[in-house]
Amino acid sequence: MVQTRRTPADYRWVRPPEWCPGCGHFGVLQAVYNAFAELDLDPSRVVLVSGIGCSSRLPHFVKTTSVHAIHGRAIPYAMGIKLANPSLEVVVVGGDGDLMAIGGNHLLHMGRRNIDMTVILMDNSVYGLTRGQAGPTLPAGIKVKAIPKANPQSEINPLLLALTAGFTFIARGYSYDIKYTTKLIVEAIRHKGSAFVQIYSPCVTYNNVMTREWYEKRIYKLEEADPTWDPVVHDEKEVDIKIRKALDKIVERDRLPLGIFYKNELVPTFEERYEAIYDPHYRKLPPAIQPIEVDGRPVVDLEKLLADRIL
């Protein structure tokens, strides 16, 4: 029997998406379908994890194993899954309110550990599910329709946060450019290490300022603006240079670059470090597939274990 490659439709769940017509999240969802198909991922080996928010509904519409975790805790939940079974492809999806506000601390620790998994931030700068309050990525001085006065708080720059946290793959896409966003998600999943992809995904209901027209006056692609653009660290001596170049682009405000800002696969992943320091068989025999009993008897002597802990 000839094995055929999967198509985007193979990852589409029967339940239709529940977003406002025209929402940028539809583009992200299609890019996820496309990326999974291009990589020909086995749905049974993929785990999508989200928190709370409009964007966090995305796993409901994808035919993979999925987890809808509590607010802000998608990343630590996903890290637990990945470290228990590193053979799984684990992807986190969420909005700026979920991943940058209540969940922002977890992003820092995922980055410094360099766990081999991907985070996709669907960024619309508002809390869409709770009726449009200012999100943590909404710039100061902007008044969207659901708040009485202009936003008094400075915004978080997600890519700057990811760069300083230690993510080894950092990119930014735009939800209405599905083909380009697909390419970035594919590269993020292929990357060996912690990958972070911010995707501008306009909210058509509550963010009446940062609209599709607003973004398309400002966005540009790094590689088109500069054909020599190369974000990949090929040698450890290049790290500082590539970080500085990425930083120069990440902090742009008047124009909004898209593309891959930084990629470094020379940094050992957490899984590799753990295997080298603690358990040489970790990736071959991770906790999720270790036997818990032999011939009906527990492998671990719980009484002895508890006695050791008490003493």
SERO-4910 file (N, C-alpha, C, O; in steps of 0.05 Angstrom, whole numbers):
BEGIN
 pado doro    nc1    nc2    nc3   cac1   cac2   cac3    cc1    cc2    cc3    oc1    oc2    oc3
  Met    A     17    -24      0      0      0      0     18     25      0     36     27     16
  Val    A     12     43    -18     27     68    -21     19     87      1     -5     93      4
  Gln    A     39     97     16     33    117     37     32    145     25     53    154     14
  Thr    A     10    158     26      7    185     15     12    205     36      7    201     60
  Arg    A     23    228     28     28    250     47      2    262     56    -18    263     41
  Arg    A      1    272     80    -23    285     91    -26    312     78     -7    325     69
  Thr    A    -51    321     77    -58    347     67    -68    365     90    -74    354    111
  Pro    A    -70    391     86    -81    408    107   -108    399    116   -115    402    140
  Ala    A   -125    388     99   -151    378    106   -150    356    127   -169    352    142
  Asp    A   -129    340    127   -126    318    145   -124    327    174   -128    311    193
  Tyr    A   -118    353    178   -115    363    206   -139    380    214   -139    391    236
  Arg    A   -158    382    196   -181    399    202   -202    384    217   -213    363    207
  Trp    A   -209    393    241   -229    380    257   -257    387    246   -261    407    233
  Val    A   -276    370    253   -303    374    243   -317    398    255   -335    409    243
  Arg    A   -308    407    278   -320    430    291   -311    456    277   -287    460    275
  Pro    A   -329    473    268   -321    498    255   -310    518    275   -319    518    298
  Pro    A   -291    535    267   -280    555    285   -301    574    295   -320    580    281
  Glu    A   -297    583    320   -316    602    333   -303    629    337   -297    637    360
  Trp    A   -297    643    316   -286    669    317   -303    688    301   -319    680    285
  Cys    A   -300    714    306   -315    734    291   -307    733    261   -284    729    255
  Pro    A   -326    737    243   -320    738    215   -298    758    209   -299    781    217
  Gly    A   -277    749    194   -255    767    188   -232    767    207   -212    780    202
  Cys    A   -235    753    230   -214    752    250   -188    742    239   -188    723    223
  Gly    A   -166    754    247   -140    745    237   -133    717    245   -116    704    232
  His    A   -146    706    266   -140    679    275   -146    657    255   -134    636    255
  Phe    A   -165    663    236   -171    643    215   -145    638    199   -140    616    191
  Gly    A   -131    660    193   -106    657    178    -85    641    192    -71    625    180
  Val    A    -83    645    219    -64    629    234    -71    600    234    -54    583    231
  Leu    A    -97    594    238   -106    567    238   -100    553    211    -90    530    211
  Gln    A   -105    567    189    -99    555    163    -69    550    160    -60    531    148
  Ala    A    -53    569    170    -24    566    169    -15    542    185      4    528    177
  Val    A    -28    537    207    -21    513    224    -28    488    208    -11    469    207
  Tyr    A    -51    487    196    -58    464    179    -37    460    157    -27    437    153
  Asn    A    -30    481    144    -11    479    122     16    470    131     29    453    119
  Ala    A     25    481    154     52    474    164     53    445    172     72    431    166
  Phe    A     32    435    186     32    407    195     32    389    170     45    368    171
  Ala    A     18    397    149     17    381    125     44    381    111     53    360    102
  Glu    A     56    404    109     83    406     96    103    388    111    120    376     98
  Leu    A    101    388    138    119    371    153    110    342    155    125    325    165
  Asp    A     86    337    145     74    310    146     74    298    174     82    276    178
  Leu    A     65    314    193     65    306    221     43    286    226     21    288    217
  Asp    A     50    266    242     31    246    251     13    259    272     24    266    293
  Pro    A    -13    262    268    -30    276    287    -29    264    315    -32    277    335
  Ser    A    -24    237    316    -23    224    343      3    231    358      5    225    382
  Arg    A     23    243    344     48    250    357     51    280    361     72    289    368
  Val    A     29    295    356     29    324    359     11    331    383    -11    320    385
  Val    A     21    349    400      4    359    422      3    389    420     23    403    421
  Leu    A    -21    400    417    -26    429    417    -36    436    444    -55    424    455
  Val    A    -23    457    456    -31    466    483    -37    495    483    -23    511    471
  Ser    A    -59    503    495    -67    531    496    -77    538    524    -81    521    541
  Gly    A    -81    564    528    -91    573    554   -120    583    551   -137    568    544
  Ile    A   -124    608    557   -151    619    556   -151    644    538   -133    660    539
  Gly    A   -172    647    522   -174    670    504   -185    661    477   -187    637    472
  Cys    A   -191    680    460   -201    674    433   -181    656    419   -189    636    407
  Ser    A   -156    664    419   -135    649    405   -132    621    416   -125    602    402
  Ser    A   -136    618    442   -132    592    455   -153    572    448   -152    549    457
  Arg    A   -173    580    432   -192    560    422   -180    544    399   -192    524    391
  Leu    A   -159    553    388   -148    541    363   -145    511    365   -153    497    345
  Pro    A   -135    499    386   -132    470    387   -159    455    383   -159    432    375
  His    A   -181    468    389   -207    455    386   -213    448    357   -229    431    351
  Phe    A   -199    462    338   -206    460    310   -184    445    295   -184    445    270
  Val    A   -166    432    309   -144    417    297   -145    388    305   -149    382    329
  Lys    A   -142    370    286   -144    341    292   -117    330    302   -104    315    288
  Thr    A   -111    338    326    -87    327    340    -95    323    369   -117    330    377
  Thr    A    -77    312    385    -81    313    414    -79    342    423    -61    356    414
  Ser    A    -97    351    441    -96    378    449   -103    381    479   -116    364    491
  Val    A    -93    403    490    -99    410    518   -107    439    519    -93    457    510
  His    A   -130    444    532   -139    471    537   -134    476    567   -151    469    584
  Ala    A   -111    488    573   -103    491    601   -115    517    613   -131    530    600
  Ile    A   -107    522    638   -118    546    651   -103    571    642    -83    569    629
  His    A   -113    594    650   -103    619    640    -74    623    647    -66    623    670
  Gly    A    -58    628    626    -30    634    629    -12    610    634     13    614    636
  Arg    A    -22    586    635     -6    563    643     -1    544    620      6    521    625
  Ala    A     -5    552    596     -1    534    573     28    525    571     33    502    566
  Ile    A     46    544    574     75    537    571     85    517    591     96    497    583
  Pro    A     81    521    617     90    500    636     76    473    632     89    452    636
  Tyr    A     51    474    625     37    448    619     50    434    596     55    410    596
  Ala    A     56    450    575     68    439    551     96    429    557    105    408    546
  Met    A    111    443    573    138    435    580    138    408    594    155    391    590
  Gly    A    118    404    612    115    379    626    111    356    606    122    334    610
  Ile    A     94    361    586     88    340    566    114    334    550    120    310    546
  Lys    A    128    355    541    151    351    525    174    337    540    187    319    529
  Leu    A    178    344    565    199    332    580    193    303    589    211    287    592
  Ala    A    167    297    592    159    270    598    162    252    574    168    228    577
  Asn    A    158    263    550    160    247    526    171    265    503    156    276    488
  Pro    A    198    268    502    210    286    483    207    278    453    213    294    436
  Ser    A    196    255    448    191    247    420    166    260    409    162    260    384
  Leu    A    150    272    426    126    286    416    133    313    405    152    326    413
  Glu    A    117    322    385    119    350    375     99    367    390     75    364    386
  Val    A    109    384    407     92    400    425     92    429    416    113    441    412
  Val    A     68    440    412     65    467    402     45    482    421     24    472    426
  Val    A     54    506    430     36    523    447     25    545    429     39    557    413
  Val    A     -1    550    432    -14    573    418    -28    589    439    -40    578    458
  Gly    A    -28    615    435    -42    633    454    -41    661    446    -27    669    427
  Gly    A    -56    678    460    -57    706    454    -38    722    471    -25    711    489
  Asp    A    -36    748    466    -18    765    481    -27    768    510    -10    771    528
  Gly    A    -53    768    515    -62    769    543    -55    744    559    -48    746    582
  Asp    A    -56    721    546    -50    696    559    -20    691    562    -10    684    584
  Leu    A     -5    695    541     24    689    541     42    711    550     64    707    560
  Met    A     33    737    547     50    759    554     43    771    581     60    784    594
  Ala    A     18    768    591     10    779    616     13    758    638     34    755    650
  Ile    A     -8    744    644     -8    724    666     13    702    660     23    690    679
  Gly    A     19    696    635     37    675    628     65    684    621     82    667    613
  Gly    A     71    710    624     97    720    615    121    708    629    142    704    617
  Asn    A    118    702    655    141    690    669    148    663    659    172    656    659
  His    A    129    648    649    135    621    639    151    623    612    167    605    607
  Leu    A    145    643    597    160    647    572    190    651    578    207    640    563
  Leu    A    196    665    599    224    670    606    239    644    612    261    639    603
  His    A    226    626    627    239    602    636    240    581    613    259    565    613
  Met    A    221    582    595    223    564    572    247    572    555    262    555    545
  Gly    A    251    598    552    273    608    535    300    601    547    317    592    532
  Arg    A    303    604    573    330    599    584    336    569    585    359    561    584
  Arg    A    315    552    585    320    523    585    325    513    557    337    491    553
  Asn    A    316    527    536    319    519    508    307    491    503    320    474    491
  Ile    A    282    487    513    268    462    508    259    462    479    251    482    468
  Asp    A    261    439    466    256    436    438    226    435    432    214    414    427
  Met    A    213    458    433    185    461    427    179    489    416    197    506    417
  Thr    A    155    494    407    148    518    393    125    533    407    106    521    417
  Val    A    128    560    409    106    577    419     97    595    397    114    609    385
  Ile    A     71    596    392     59    614    372     42    634    386     22    627    399
  Leu    A     50    659    385     35    681    397     17    694    376     26    705    357
  Met    A     -9    693    381    -29    705    363    -36    733    375    -51    734    394
  Asp    A    -24    753    364    -23    780    377    -42    799    365    -39    807    342
  Asn    A    -63    807    380    -81    828    371    -83    852    390    -98    870    385
  Ser    A    -67    852    411    -64    874    430    -89    881    446    -90    902    459
  Val    A   -108    863    446   -132    867    463   -140    840    476   -132    819    466
  Tyr    A   -156    841    497   -168    818    509   -195    813    495   -216    822    504
  Gly    A   -194    800    472   -218    797    455   -240    781    469   -263    788    466
  Leu    A   -233    760    484   -254    743    495   -269    757    517   -293    751    522
  Thr    A   -256    776    531   -270    791    552   -277    819    544   -278    837    561
  Arg    A   -281    823    519   -294    848    508   -275    871    504   -283    894    507
  Gly    A   -250    866    497   -233    886    485   -216    904    503   -209    926    494
  Gln    A   -211    896    528   -193    913    544   -165    914    532   -158    897    515
  Ala    A   -150    933    540   -122    937    530   -105    913    537   -103    905    561
  Gly    A    -93    901    517    -75    878    522    -46    888    527    -41    912    524
  Pro    A    -29    871    536     -1    879    543     16    888    519     37    900    524
  Thr    A      7    882    495     23    891    471     10    916    458     20    924    437
  Leu    A    -10    928    470    -22    952    460     -4    976    467      1    980    490
  Pro    A      5    991    447     23   1014    453      9   1035    470    -15   1039    468
  Ala    A     25   1049    486     14   1071    502      3   1093    484     14   1098    462
  Gly    A    -18   1106    493    -30   1128    479    -51   1120    458    -64   1137    447
  Ile    A    -55   1094    454    -76   1085    435   -102   1080    450   -102   1066    471
  Lys    A   -123   1090    439   -150   1085    451   -165   1067    432   -173   1075    410
  Val    A   -170   1042    440   -188   1024    425   -216   1028    435   -220   1039    457
  Lys    A   -235   1018    421   -263   1025    426   -274   1016    453   -293   1028    463
  Ala    A   -262    995    465   -273    984    490   -263    997    515   -272    992    537
  Ile    A   -243   1015    512   -232   1028    536   -239   1058    536   -240   1070    514
  Pro    A   -245   1070    559   -256   1097    560   -236   1118    552   -243   1139    541
  Lys    A   -210   1113    557   -189   1133    551   -165   1118    538   -164   1094    538
  Ala    A   -146   1134    529   -122   1122    516   -107   1104    536   -107   1110    560
  Asn    A    -95   1083    526    -80   1065    542    -56   1079    556    -40   1091    542
  Pro    A    -55   1079    583    -33   1093    597     -8   1077    601     12   1087    611
  Gln    A     -8   1051    593     14   1033    598     31   1029    573     22   1029    551
  Ser    A     57   1026    578     75   1019    556     71    990    548     63    973    565
  Glu    A     76    984    523     72    957    513     96    939    518    119    948    520
  Ile    A     91    913    519    112    893    518    119    887    489    102    885    472
  Asn    A    145    885    484    154    876    458    160    846    460    180    838    471
  Pro    A    143    829    449    146    800    453    172    789    443    184    771    455
  Leu    A    181    799    419    206    789    408    230    797    425    249    781    428
  Leu    A    229    821    436    251    830    453    252    812    478    274    805    488
  Leu    A    229    806    489    227    788    512    238    761    506    253    749    522
  Ala    A    231    750    483    241    724    475    271    723    470    284    704    478
  Leu    A    281    745    459    310    746    453    326    747    480    346    732    482
  Thr    A    317    763    498    331    765    524    328    740    541    345    733    557
  Ala    A    306    725    537    301    701    552    318    678    543    323    659    558
  Gly    A    328    679    518    346    658    508    334    640    487    346    620    480
  Phe    A    310    647    476    299    632    454    320    631    431    333    651    425
  Thr    A    322    608    419    342    605    398    330    606    370    345    604    350
  Phe    A    304    611    368    291    616    343    270    637    348    252    633    365
  Ile    A    271    660    334    252    682    338    243    692    311    259    699    294
  Ala    A    217    693    308    205    702    282    179    717    286    167    716    308
  Arg    A    171    731    265    146    745    266    131    743    239    143    746    218
  Gly    A    105    737    241     89    734    217     65    752    218     62    769    236
  Tyr    A     48    750    198     24    766    195      1    748    185      4    734    165
  Ser    A    -21    747    200    -41    727    196    -54    727    168    -64    707    158
  Tyr    A    -56    751    156    -69    753    130    -50    744    107    -59    741     84
  Asp    A    -24    740    113     -6    729     94     -1    699    102     19    693    115
  Ile    A    -20    682     94    -20    655    104      4    639     93     16    623    108
  Lys    A     11    643     69     34    629     57     60    635     72     75    617     79
  Tyr    A     64    660     78     89    668     92     89    658    121    109    649    131
  Thr    A     66    660    134     63    651    162     67    621    163     79    611    182
  Thr    A     57    606    143     62    577    142     92    571    142    101    554    156
  Lys    A    106    586    125    135    582    123    149    586    150    166    570    157
  Leu    A    141    606    165    153    612    191    147    590    211    165    582    226
  Ile    A    122    580    211    115    559    230    130    533    224    139    519    242
  Val    A    133    527    198    148    504    190    177    506    200    187    486    212
  Glu    A    189    529    196    217    532    205    219    531    235    239    521    246
  Ala    A    200    541    250    200    541    279    198    512    289    213    505    308
  Ile    A    181    496    278    178    468    287    202    452    280    211    435    295
  Arg    A    214    457    257    239    443    249    263    450    267    281    434    269
  His    A    262    474    278    285    484    294    290    466    318    272    457    331
  Lys    A    316    462    323    325    446    347    329    466    370    350    478    372
  Gly    A    309    468    387    310    487    410    284    501    413    264    495    400
  Ser    A    284    521    431    260    536    437    254    556    415    271    573    409
  Ala    A    231    554    403    223    572    380    199    589    388    180    580    401
  Phe    A    201    614    381    179    633    387    171    648    361    188    660    348
  Val    A    145    647    355    135    661    331    112    679    340     91    670    349
  Gln    A    116    705    337     95    725    341     81    729    315     93    732    294
  Ile    A     54    728    315     39    732    291     19    755    296      1    752    312
  Tyr    A     22    776    281      2    798    282    -24    787    272    -26    778    249
  Ser    A    -45    788    288    -71    776    281    -93    795    289   -105    792    311
  Pro    A    -99    814    272   -118    836    279   -145    827    289   -157    808    279
  Cys    A   -154    840    311   -181    835    321   -200    855    307   -198    879    311
  Val    A   -218    844    291   -236    861    276   -259    872    292   -274    890    283
  Thr    A   -263    862    316   -286    870    332   -278    892    352   -293    912    355
  Tyr    A   -256    889    366   -249    908    388   -225    926    383   -224    948    394
  Asn    A   -207    918    366   -184    935    361   -189    950    335   -182    941    313
  Asn    A   -202    974    337   -209    989    314   -187   1008    305   -191   1025    287
  Val    A   -163   1006    317   -140   1022    309   -120   1006    294   -112   1013    271
  Met    A   -111    984    306    -90    967    293   -104    947    275   -105    923    281
  Thr    A   -114    957    253   -130    941    234   -112    929    213    -88    933    212
  Arg    A   -125    915    195   -110    904    172    -97    926    156    -74    924    148
  Glu    A   -111    948    152   -100    970    137    -77    983    152    -57    991    140
  Trp    A    -80    985    178    -59    997    195    -33    980    193    -12    992    189
  Tyr    A    -36    954    195    -12    937    193      0    938    165     25    939    163
  Glu    A    -16    937    145     -5    935    118      8    960    108     22    960     87
  Lys    A      5    982    122     20   1006    117     48   1005    129     66   1021    122
  Arg    A     52    987    148     77    986    164     94    961    161    118    963    164
  Ile    A     82    939    154     98    914    154    115    912    129    109    923    108
  Tyr    A    138    898    132    155    892    110    171    866    117    173    859    141
  Lys    A    181    852     97    196    827    102    226    833    101    236    845     83
  Leu    A    239    822    122    267    827    126    283    820    101    300    835     92
  Glu    A    278    796     90    295    786     68    289    801     42    306    801     24
  Glu    A    265    814     40    260    829     16    273    857     18    282    868     -2
  Ala    A    273    868     42    285    895     46    316    893     44    329    912     35
  Asp    A    326    870     52    355    866     52    362    838     43    361    819     59
  Pro    A    368    834     17    373    807      6    397    793     20    400    769     17
  Thr    A    414    808     34    436    795     48    429    787     76    446    776     91
  Trp    A    404    791     85    396    785    112    400    755    118    390    738    104
  Asp    A    414    750    139    420    722    147    419    720    178    438    728    191
  Pro    A    397    710    189    394    709    218    406    685    231    405    683    256
  Val    A    418    667    216    427    641    226    456    644    238    473    656    225
  Val    A    460    634    262    486    633    274    500    608    263    493    585    269
  His    A    521    612    247    536    590    235    560    582    252    570    560    250
  Asp    A    569    600    269    593    596    285    589    611    311    576    632    312
  Glu    A    598    600    333    594    613    359    605    641    360    596    657    376
  Lys    A    625    647    344    636    674    343    616    695    332    619    719    336
  Glu    A    595    685    319    575    703    307    552    710    325    536    728    319
  Val    A    551    697    349    527    701    366    522    730    372    500    740    368
  Asp    A    542    744    383    537    772    390    529    790    367    512    807    369
  Ile    A    542    785    344    536    801    320    507    796    311    492    815    305
  Lys    A    498    770    311    471    764    302    450    774    321    429    782    313
  Ile    A    456    773    347    438    783    367    434    813    364    412    823    365
  Arg    A    456    828    360    454    857    356    438    864    331    422    883    331
  Lys    A    443    849    310    428    854    285    398    849    289    381    864    280
  Ala    A    392    827    303    364    821    309    352    843    326    329    851    321
  Leu    A    366    852    346    357    872    364    350    898    349    329    910    355
  Asp    A    367    906    331    362    930    315    335    929    301    321    949    299
  Lys    A    328    906    291    303    903    276    279    900    295    257    910    290
  Ile    A    284    885    317    262    880    336    251    906    348    227    907    354
  Val    A    268    925    353    259    950    366    248    971    347    241    993    356
  Glu    A    247    965    322    235    984    303    206    990    311    192    971    319
  Arg    A    197   1015    308    170   1022    317    153   1033    293    130   1026    291
  Asp    A    165   1049    277    150   1061    255    144   1041    233    123   1042    220
  Arg    A    163   1023    229    159   1001    210    160    975    225    174    973    246
  Leu    A    146    954    215    144    929    230    155    906    213    141    896    195
  Pro    A    179    898    218    191    876    202    179    849    208    172    843    230
  Leu    A    177    833    187    168    805    189    191    787    180    208    795    165
  Gly    A    191    762    190    211    743    181    224    730    205    215    732    228
  Ile    A    247    717    199    263    704    220    284    724    229    300    734    213
  Phe    A    285    731    255    304    750    266    329    737    276    351    748    275
  Tyr    A    326    712    287    349    699    299    345    669    299    323    660    305
  Lys    A    366    655    293    365    626    293    392    615    301    412    620    287
  Asn    A    393    599    323    419    589    332    414    560    342    403    556    363
  Glu    A    424    541    326    421    513    334    447    502    346    450    478    350
  Leu    A    466    520    353    490    511    365    488    509    396    505    497    409
  Val    A    466    519    407    461    518    436    449    491    442    429    483    430
  Pro    A    460    476    461    447    450    468    419    454    479    414    473    493
  Thr    A    401    435    472    374    437    482    374    427    511    393    414    521
  Phe    A    353    433    526    350    423    553    351    392    554    364    380    571
  Glu    A    338    380    534    338    351    533    366    339    530    373    320    543
  Glu    A    383    352    514    410    343    510    426    348    536    442    330    544
  Arg    A    422    370    549    437    376    574    429    356    595    446    345    610
  Tyr    A    403    351    598    393    332    618    405    304    613    413    290    632
  Glu    A    405    296    588    416    269    582    445    268    588    455    247    598
  Ala    A    460    289    583    489    289    588    496    289    618    516    278    626
  Ile    A    479    303    634    485    307    662    473    286    680    485    276    699
  Tyr    A    447    279    674    432    262    693    427    233    683    431    214    698
  Asp    A    419    230    658    410    204    649    417    200    620    404    211    603
  Pro    A    437    183    614    445    179    586    423    165    569    426    164    545
  His    A    403    154    582    382    140    568    356    156    567    335    146    559
  Tyr    A    357    181    575    333    198    578    316    199    553    292    194    555
  Arg    A    327    205    530    311    208    506    302    181    495    282    180    481
  Lys    A    317    160    500    308    134    491    287    121    509    270    107    500
  Leu    A    289    128    535    270    117    554    261    139    573    268    139    597
  Pro    A    245    158    563    236    180    579    215    171    599    204    149    597
  Pro    A    208    188    619    189    180    639    162    169    629    151    151    640
  Ala    A    152    181    607    126    173    597    124    144    588    102    133    588
  Ile    A    147    132    580    145    105    571    161     85    588    165     62    581
  Gln    A    169     94    612    182     76    630    162     58    643    139     67    649
  Pro    A    168     33    648    149     15    662    145     23    690    163     32    704
  Ile    A    120     20    699    114     27    727    109      2    744    108      2    768
  Glu    A    108    -21    730    105    -46    744    116    -69    727    117    -68    703
  Val    A    125    -90    741    135   -115    728    121   -138    742    124   -142    766
  Asp    A    107   -155    726     92   -177    737     73   -169    759     70   -183    779
  Gly    A     61   -146    755     41   -136    775     53   -123    799     38   -115    817
  Arg    A     79   -121    801     91   -108    824    104    -82    816    117    -80    795
  Pro    A     99    -61    832    110    -34    826    141    -35    823    154    -48    839
  Val    A    151    -20    804    180    -18    800    192     -3    823    214     -9    832
  Val    A    178     18    833    188     34    855    176     24    882    152     19    884
  Asp    A    193     21    901    184     14    928    175     40    942    192     55    953
  Leu    A    149     45    942    139     70    953    144     73    983    149     95    992
  Glu    A    142     51    998    146     52   1026    175     61   1032    180     78   1049
  Lys    A    194     49   1018    222     57   1022    227     86   1013    241    101   1026
  Leu    A    214     93    990    217    120    981    207    141   1001    220    161   1006
  Leu    A    183    135   1012    172    154   1032    189    154   1057    193    175   1069
  Ala    A    199    131   1065    215    130   1089    241    146   1086    250    160   1104
  Asp    A    253    144   1062    277    160   1056    271    190   1058    287    205   1067
  Arg    A    247    198   1047    240    226   1047    235    236   1076    243    259   1082
  Ile    A    223    219   1092    217    227   1120    243    231   1136    246    250   1151
  Leu    A    262    212   1132    288    213   1145    304    237   1135    327    241   1144
***
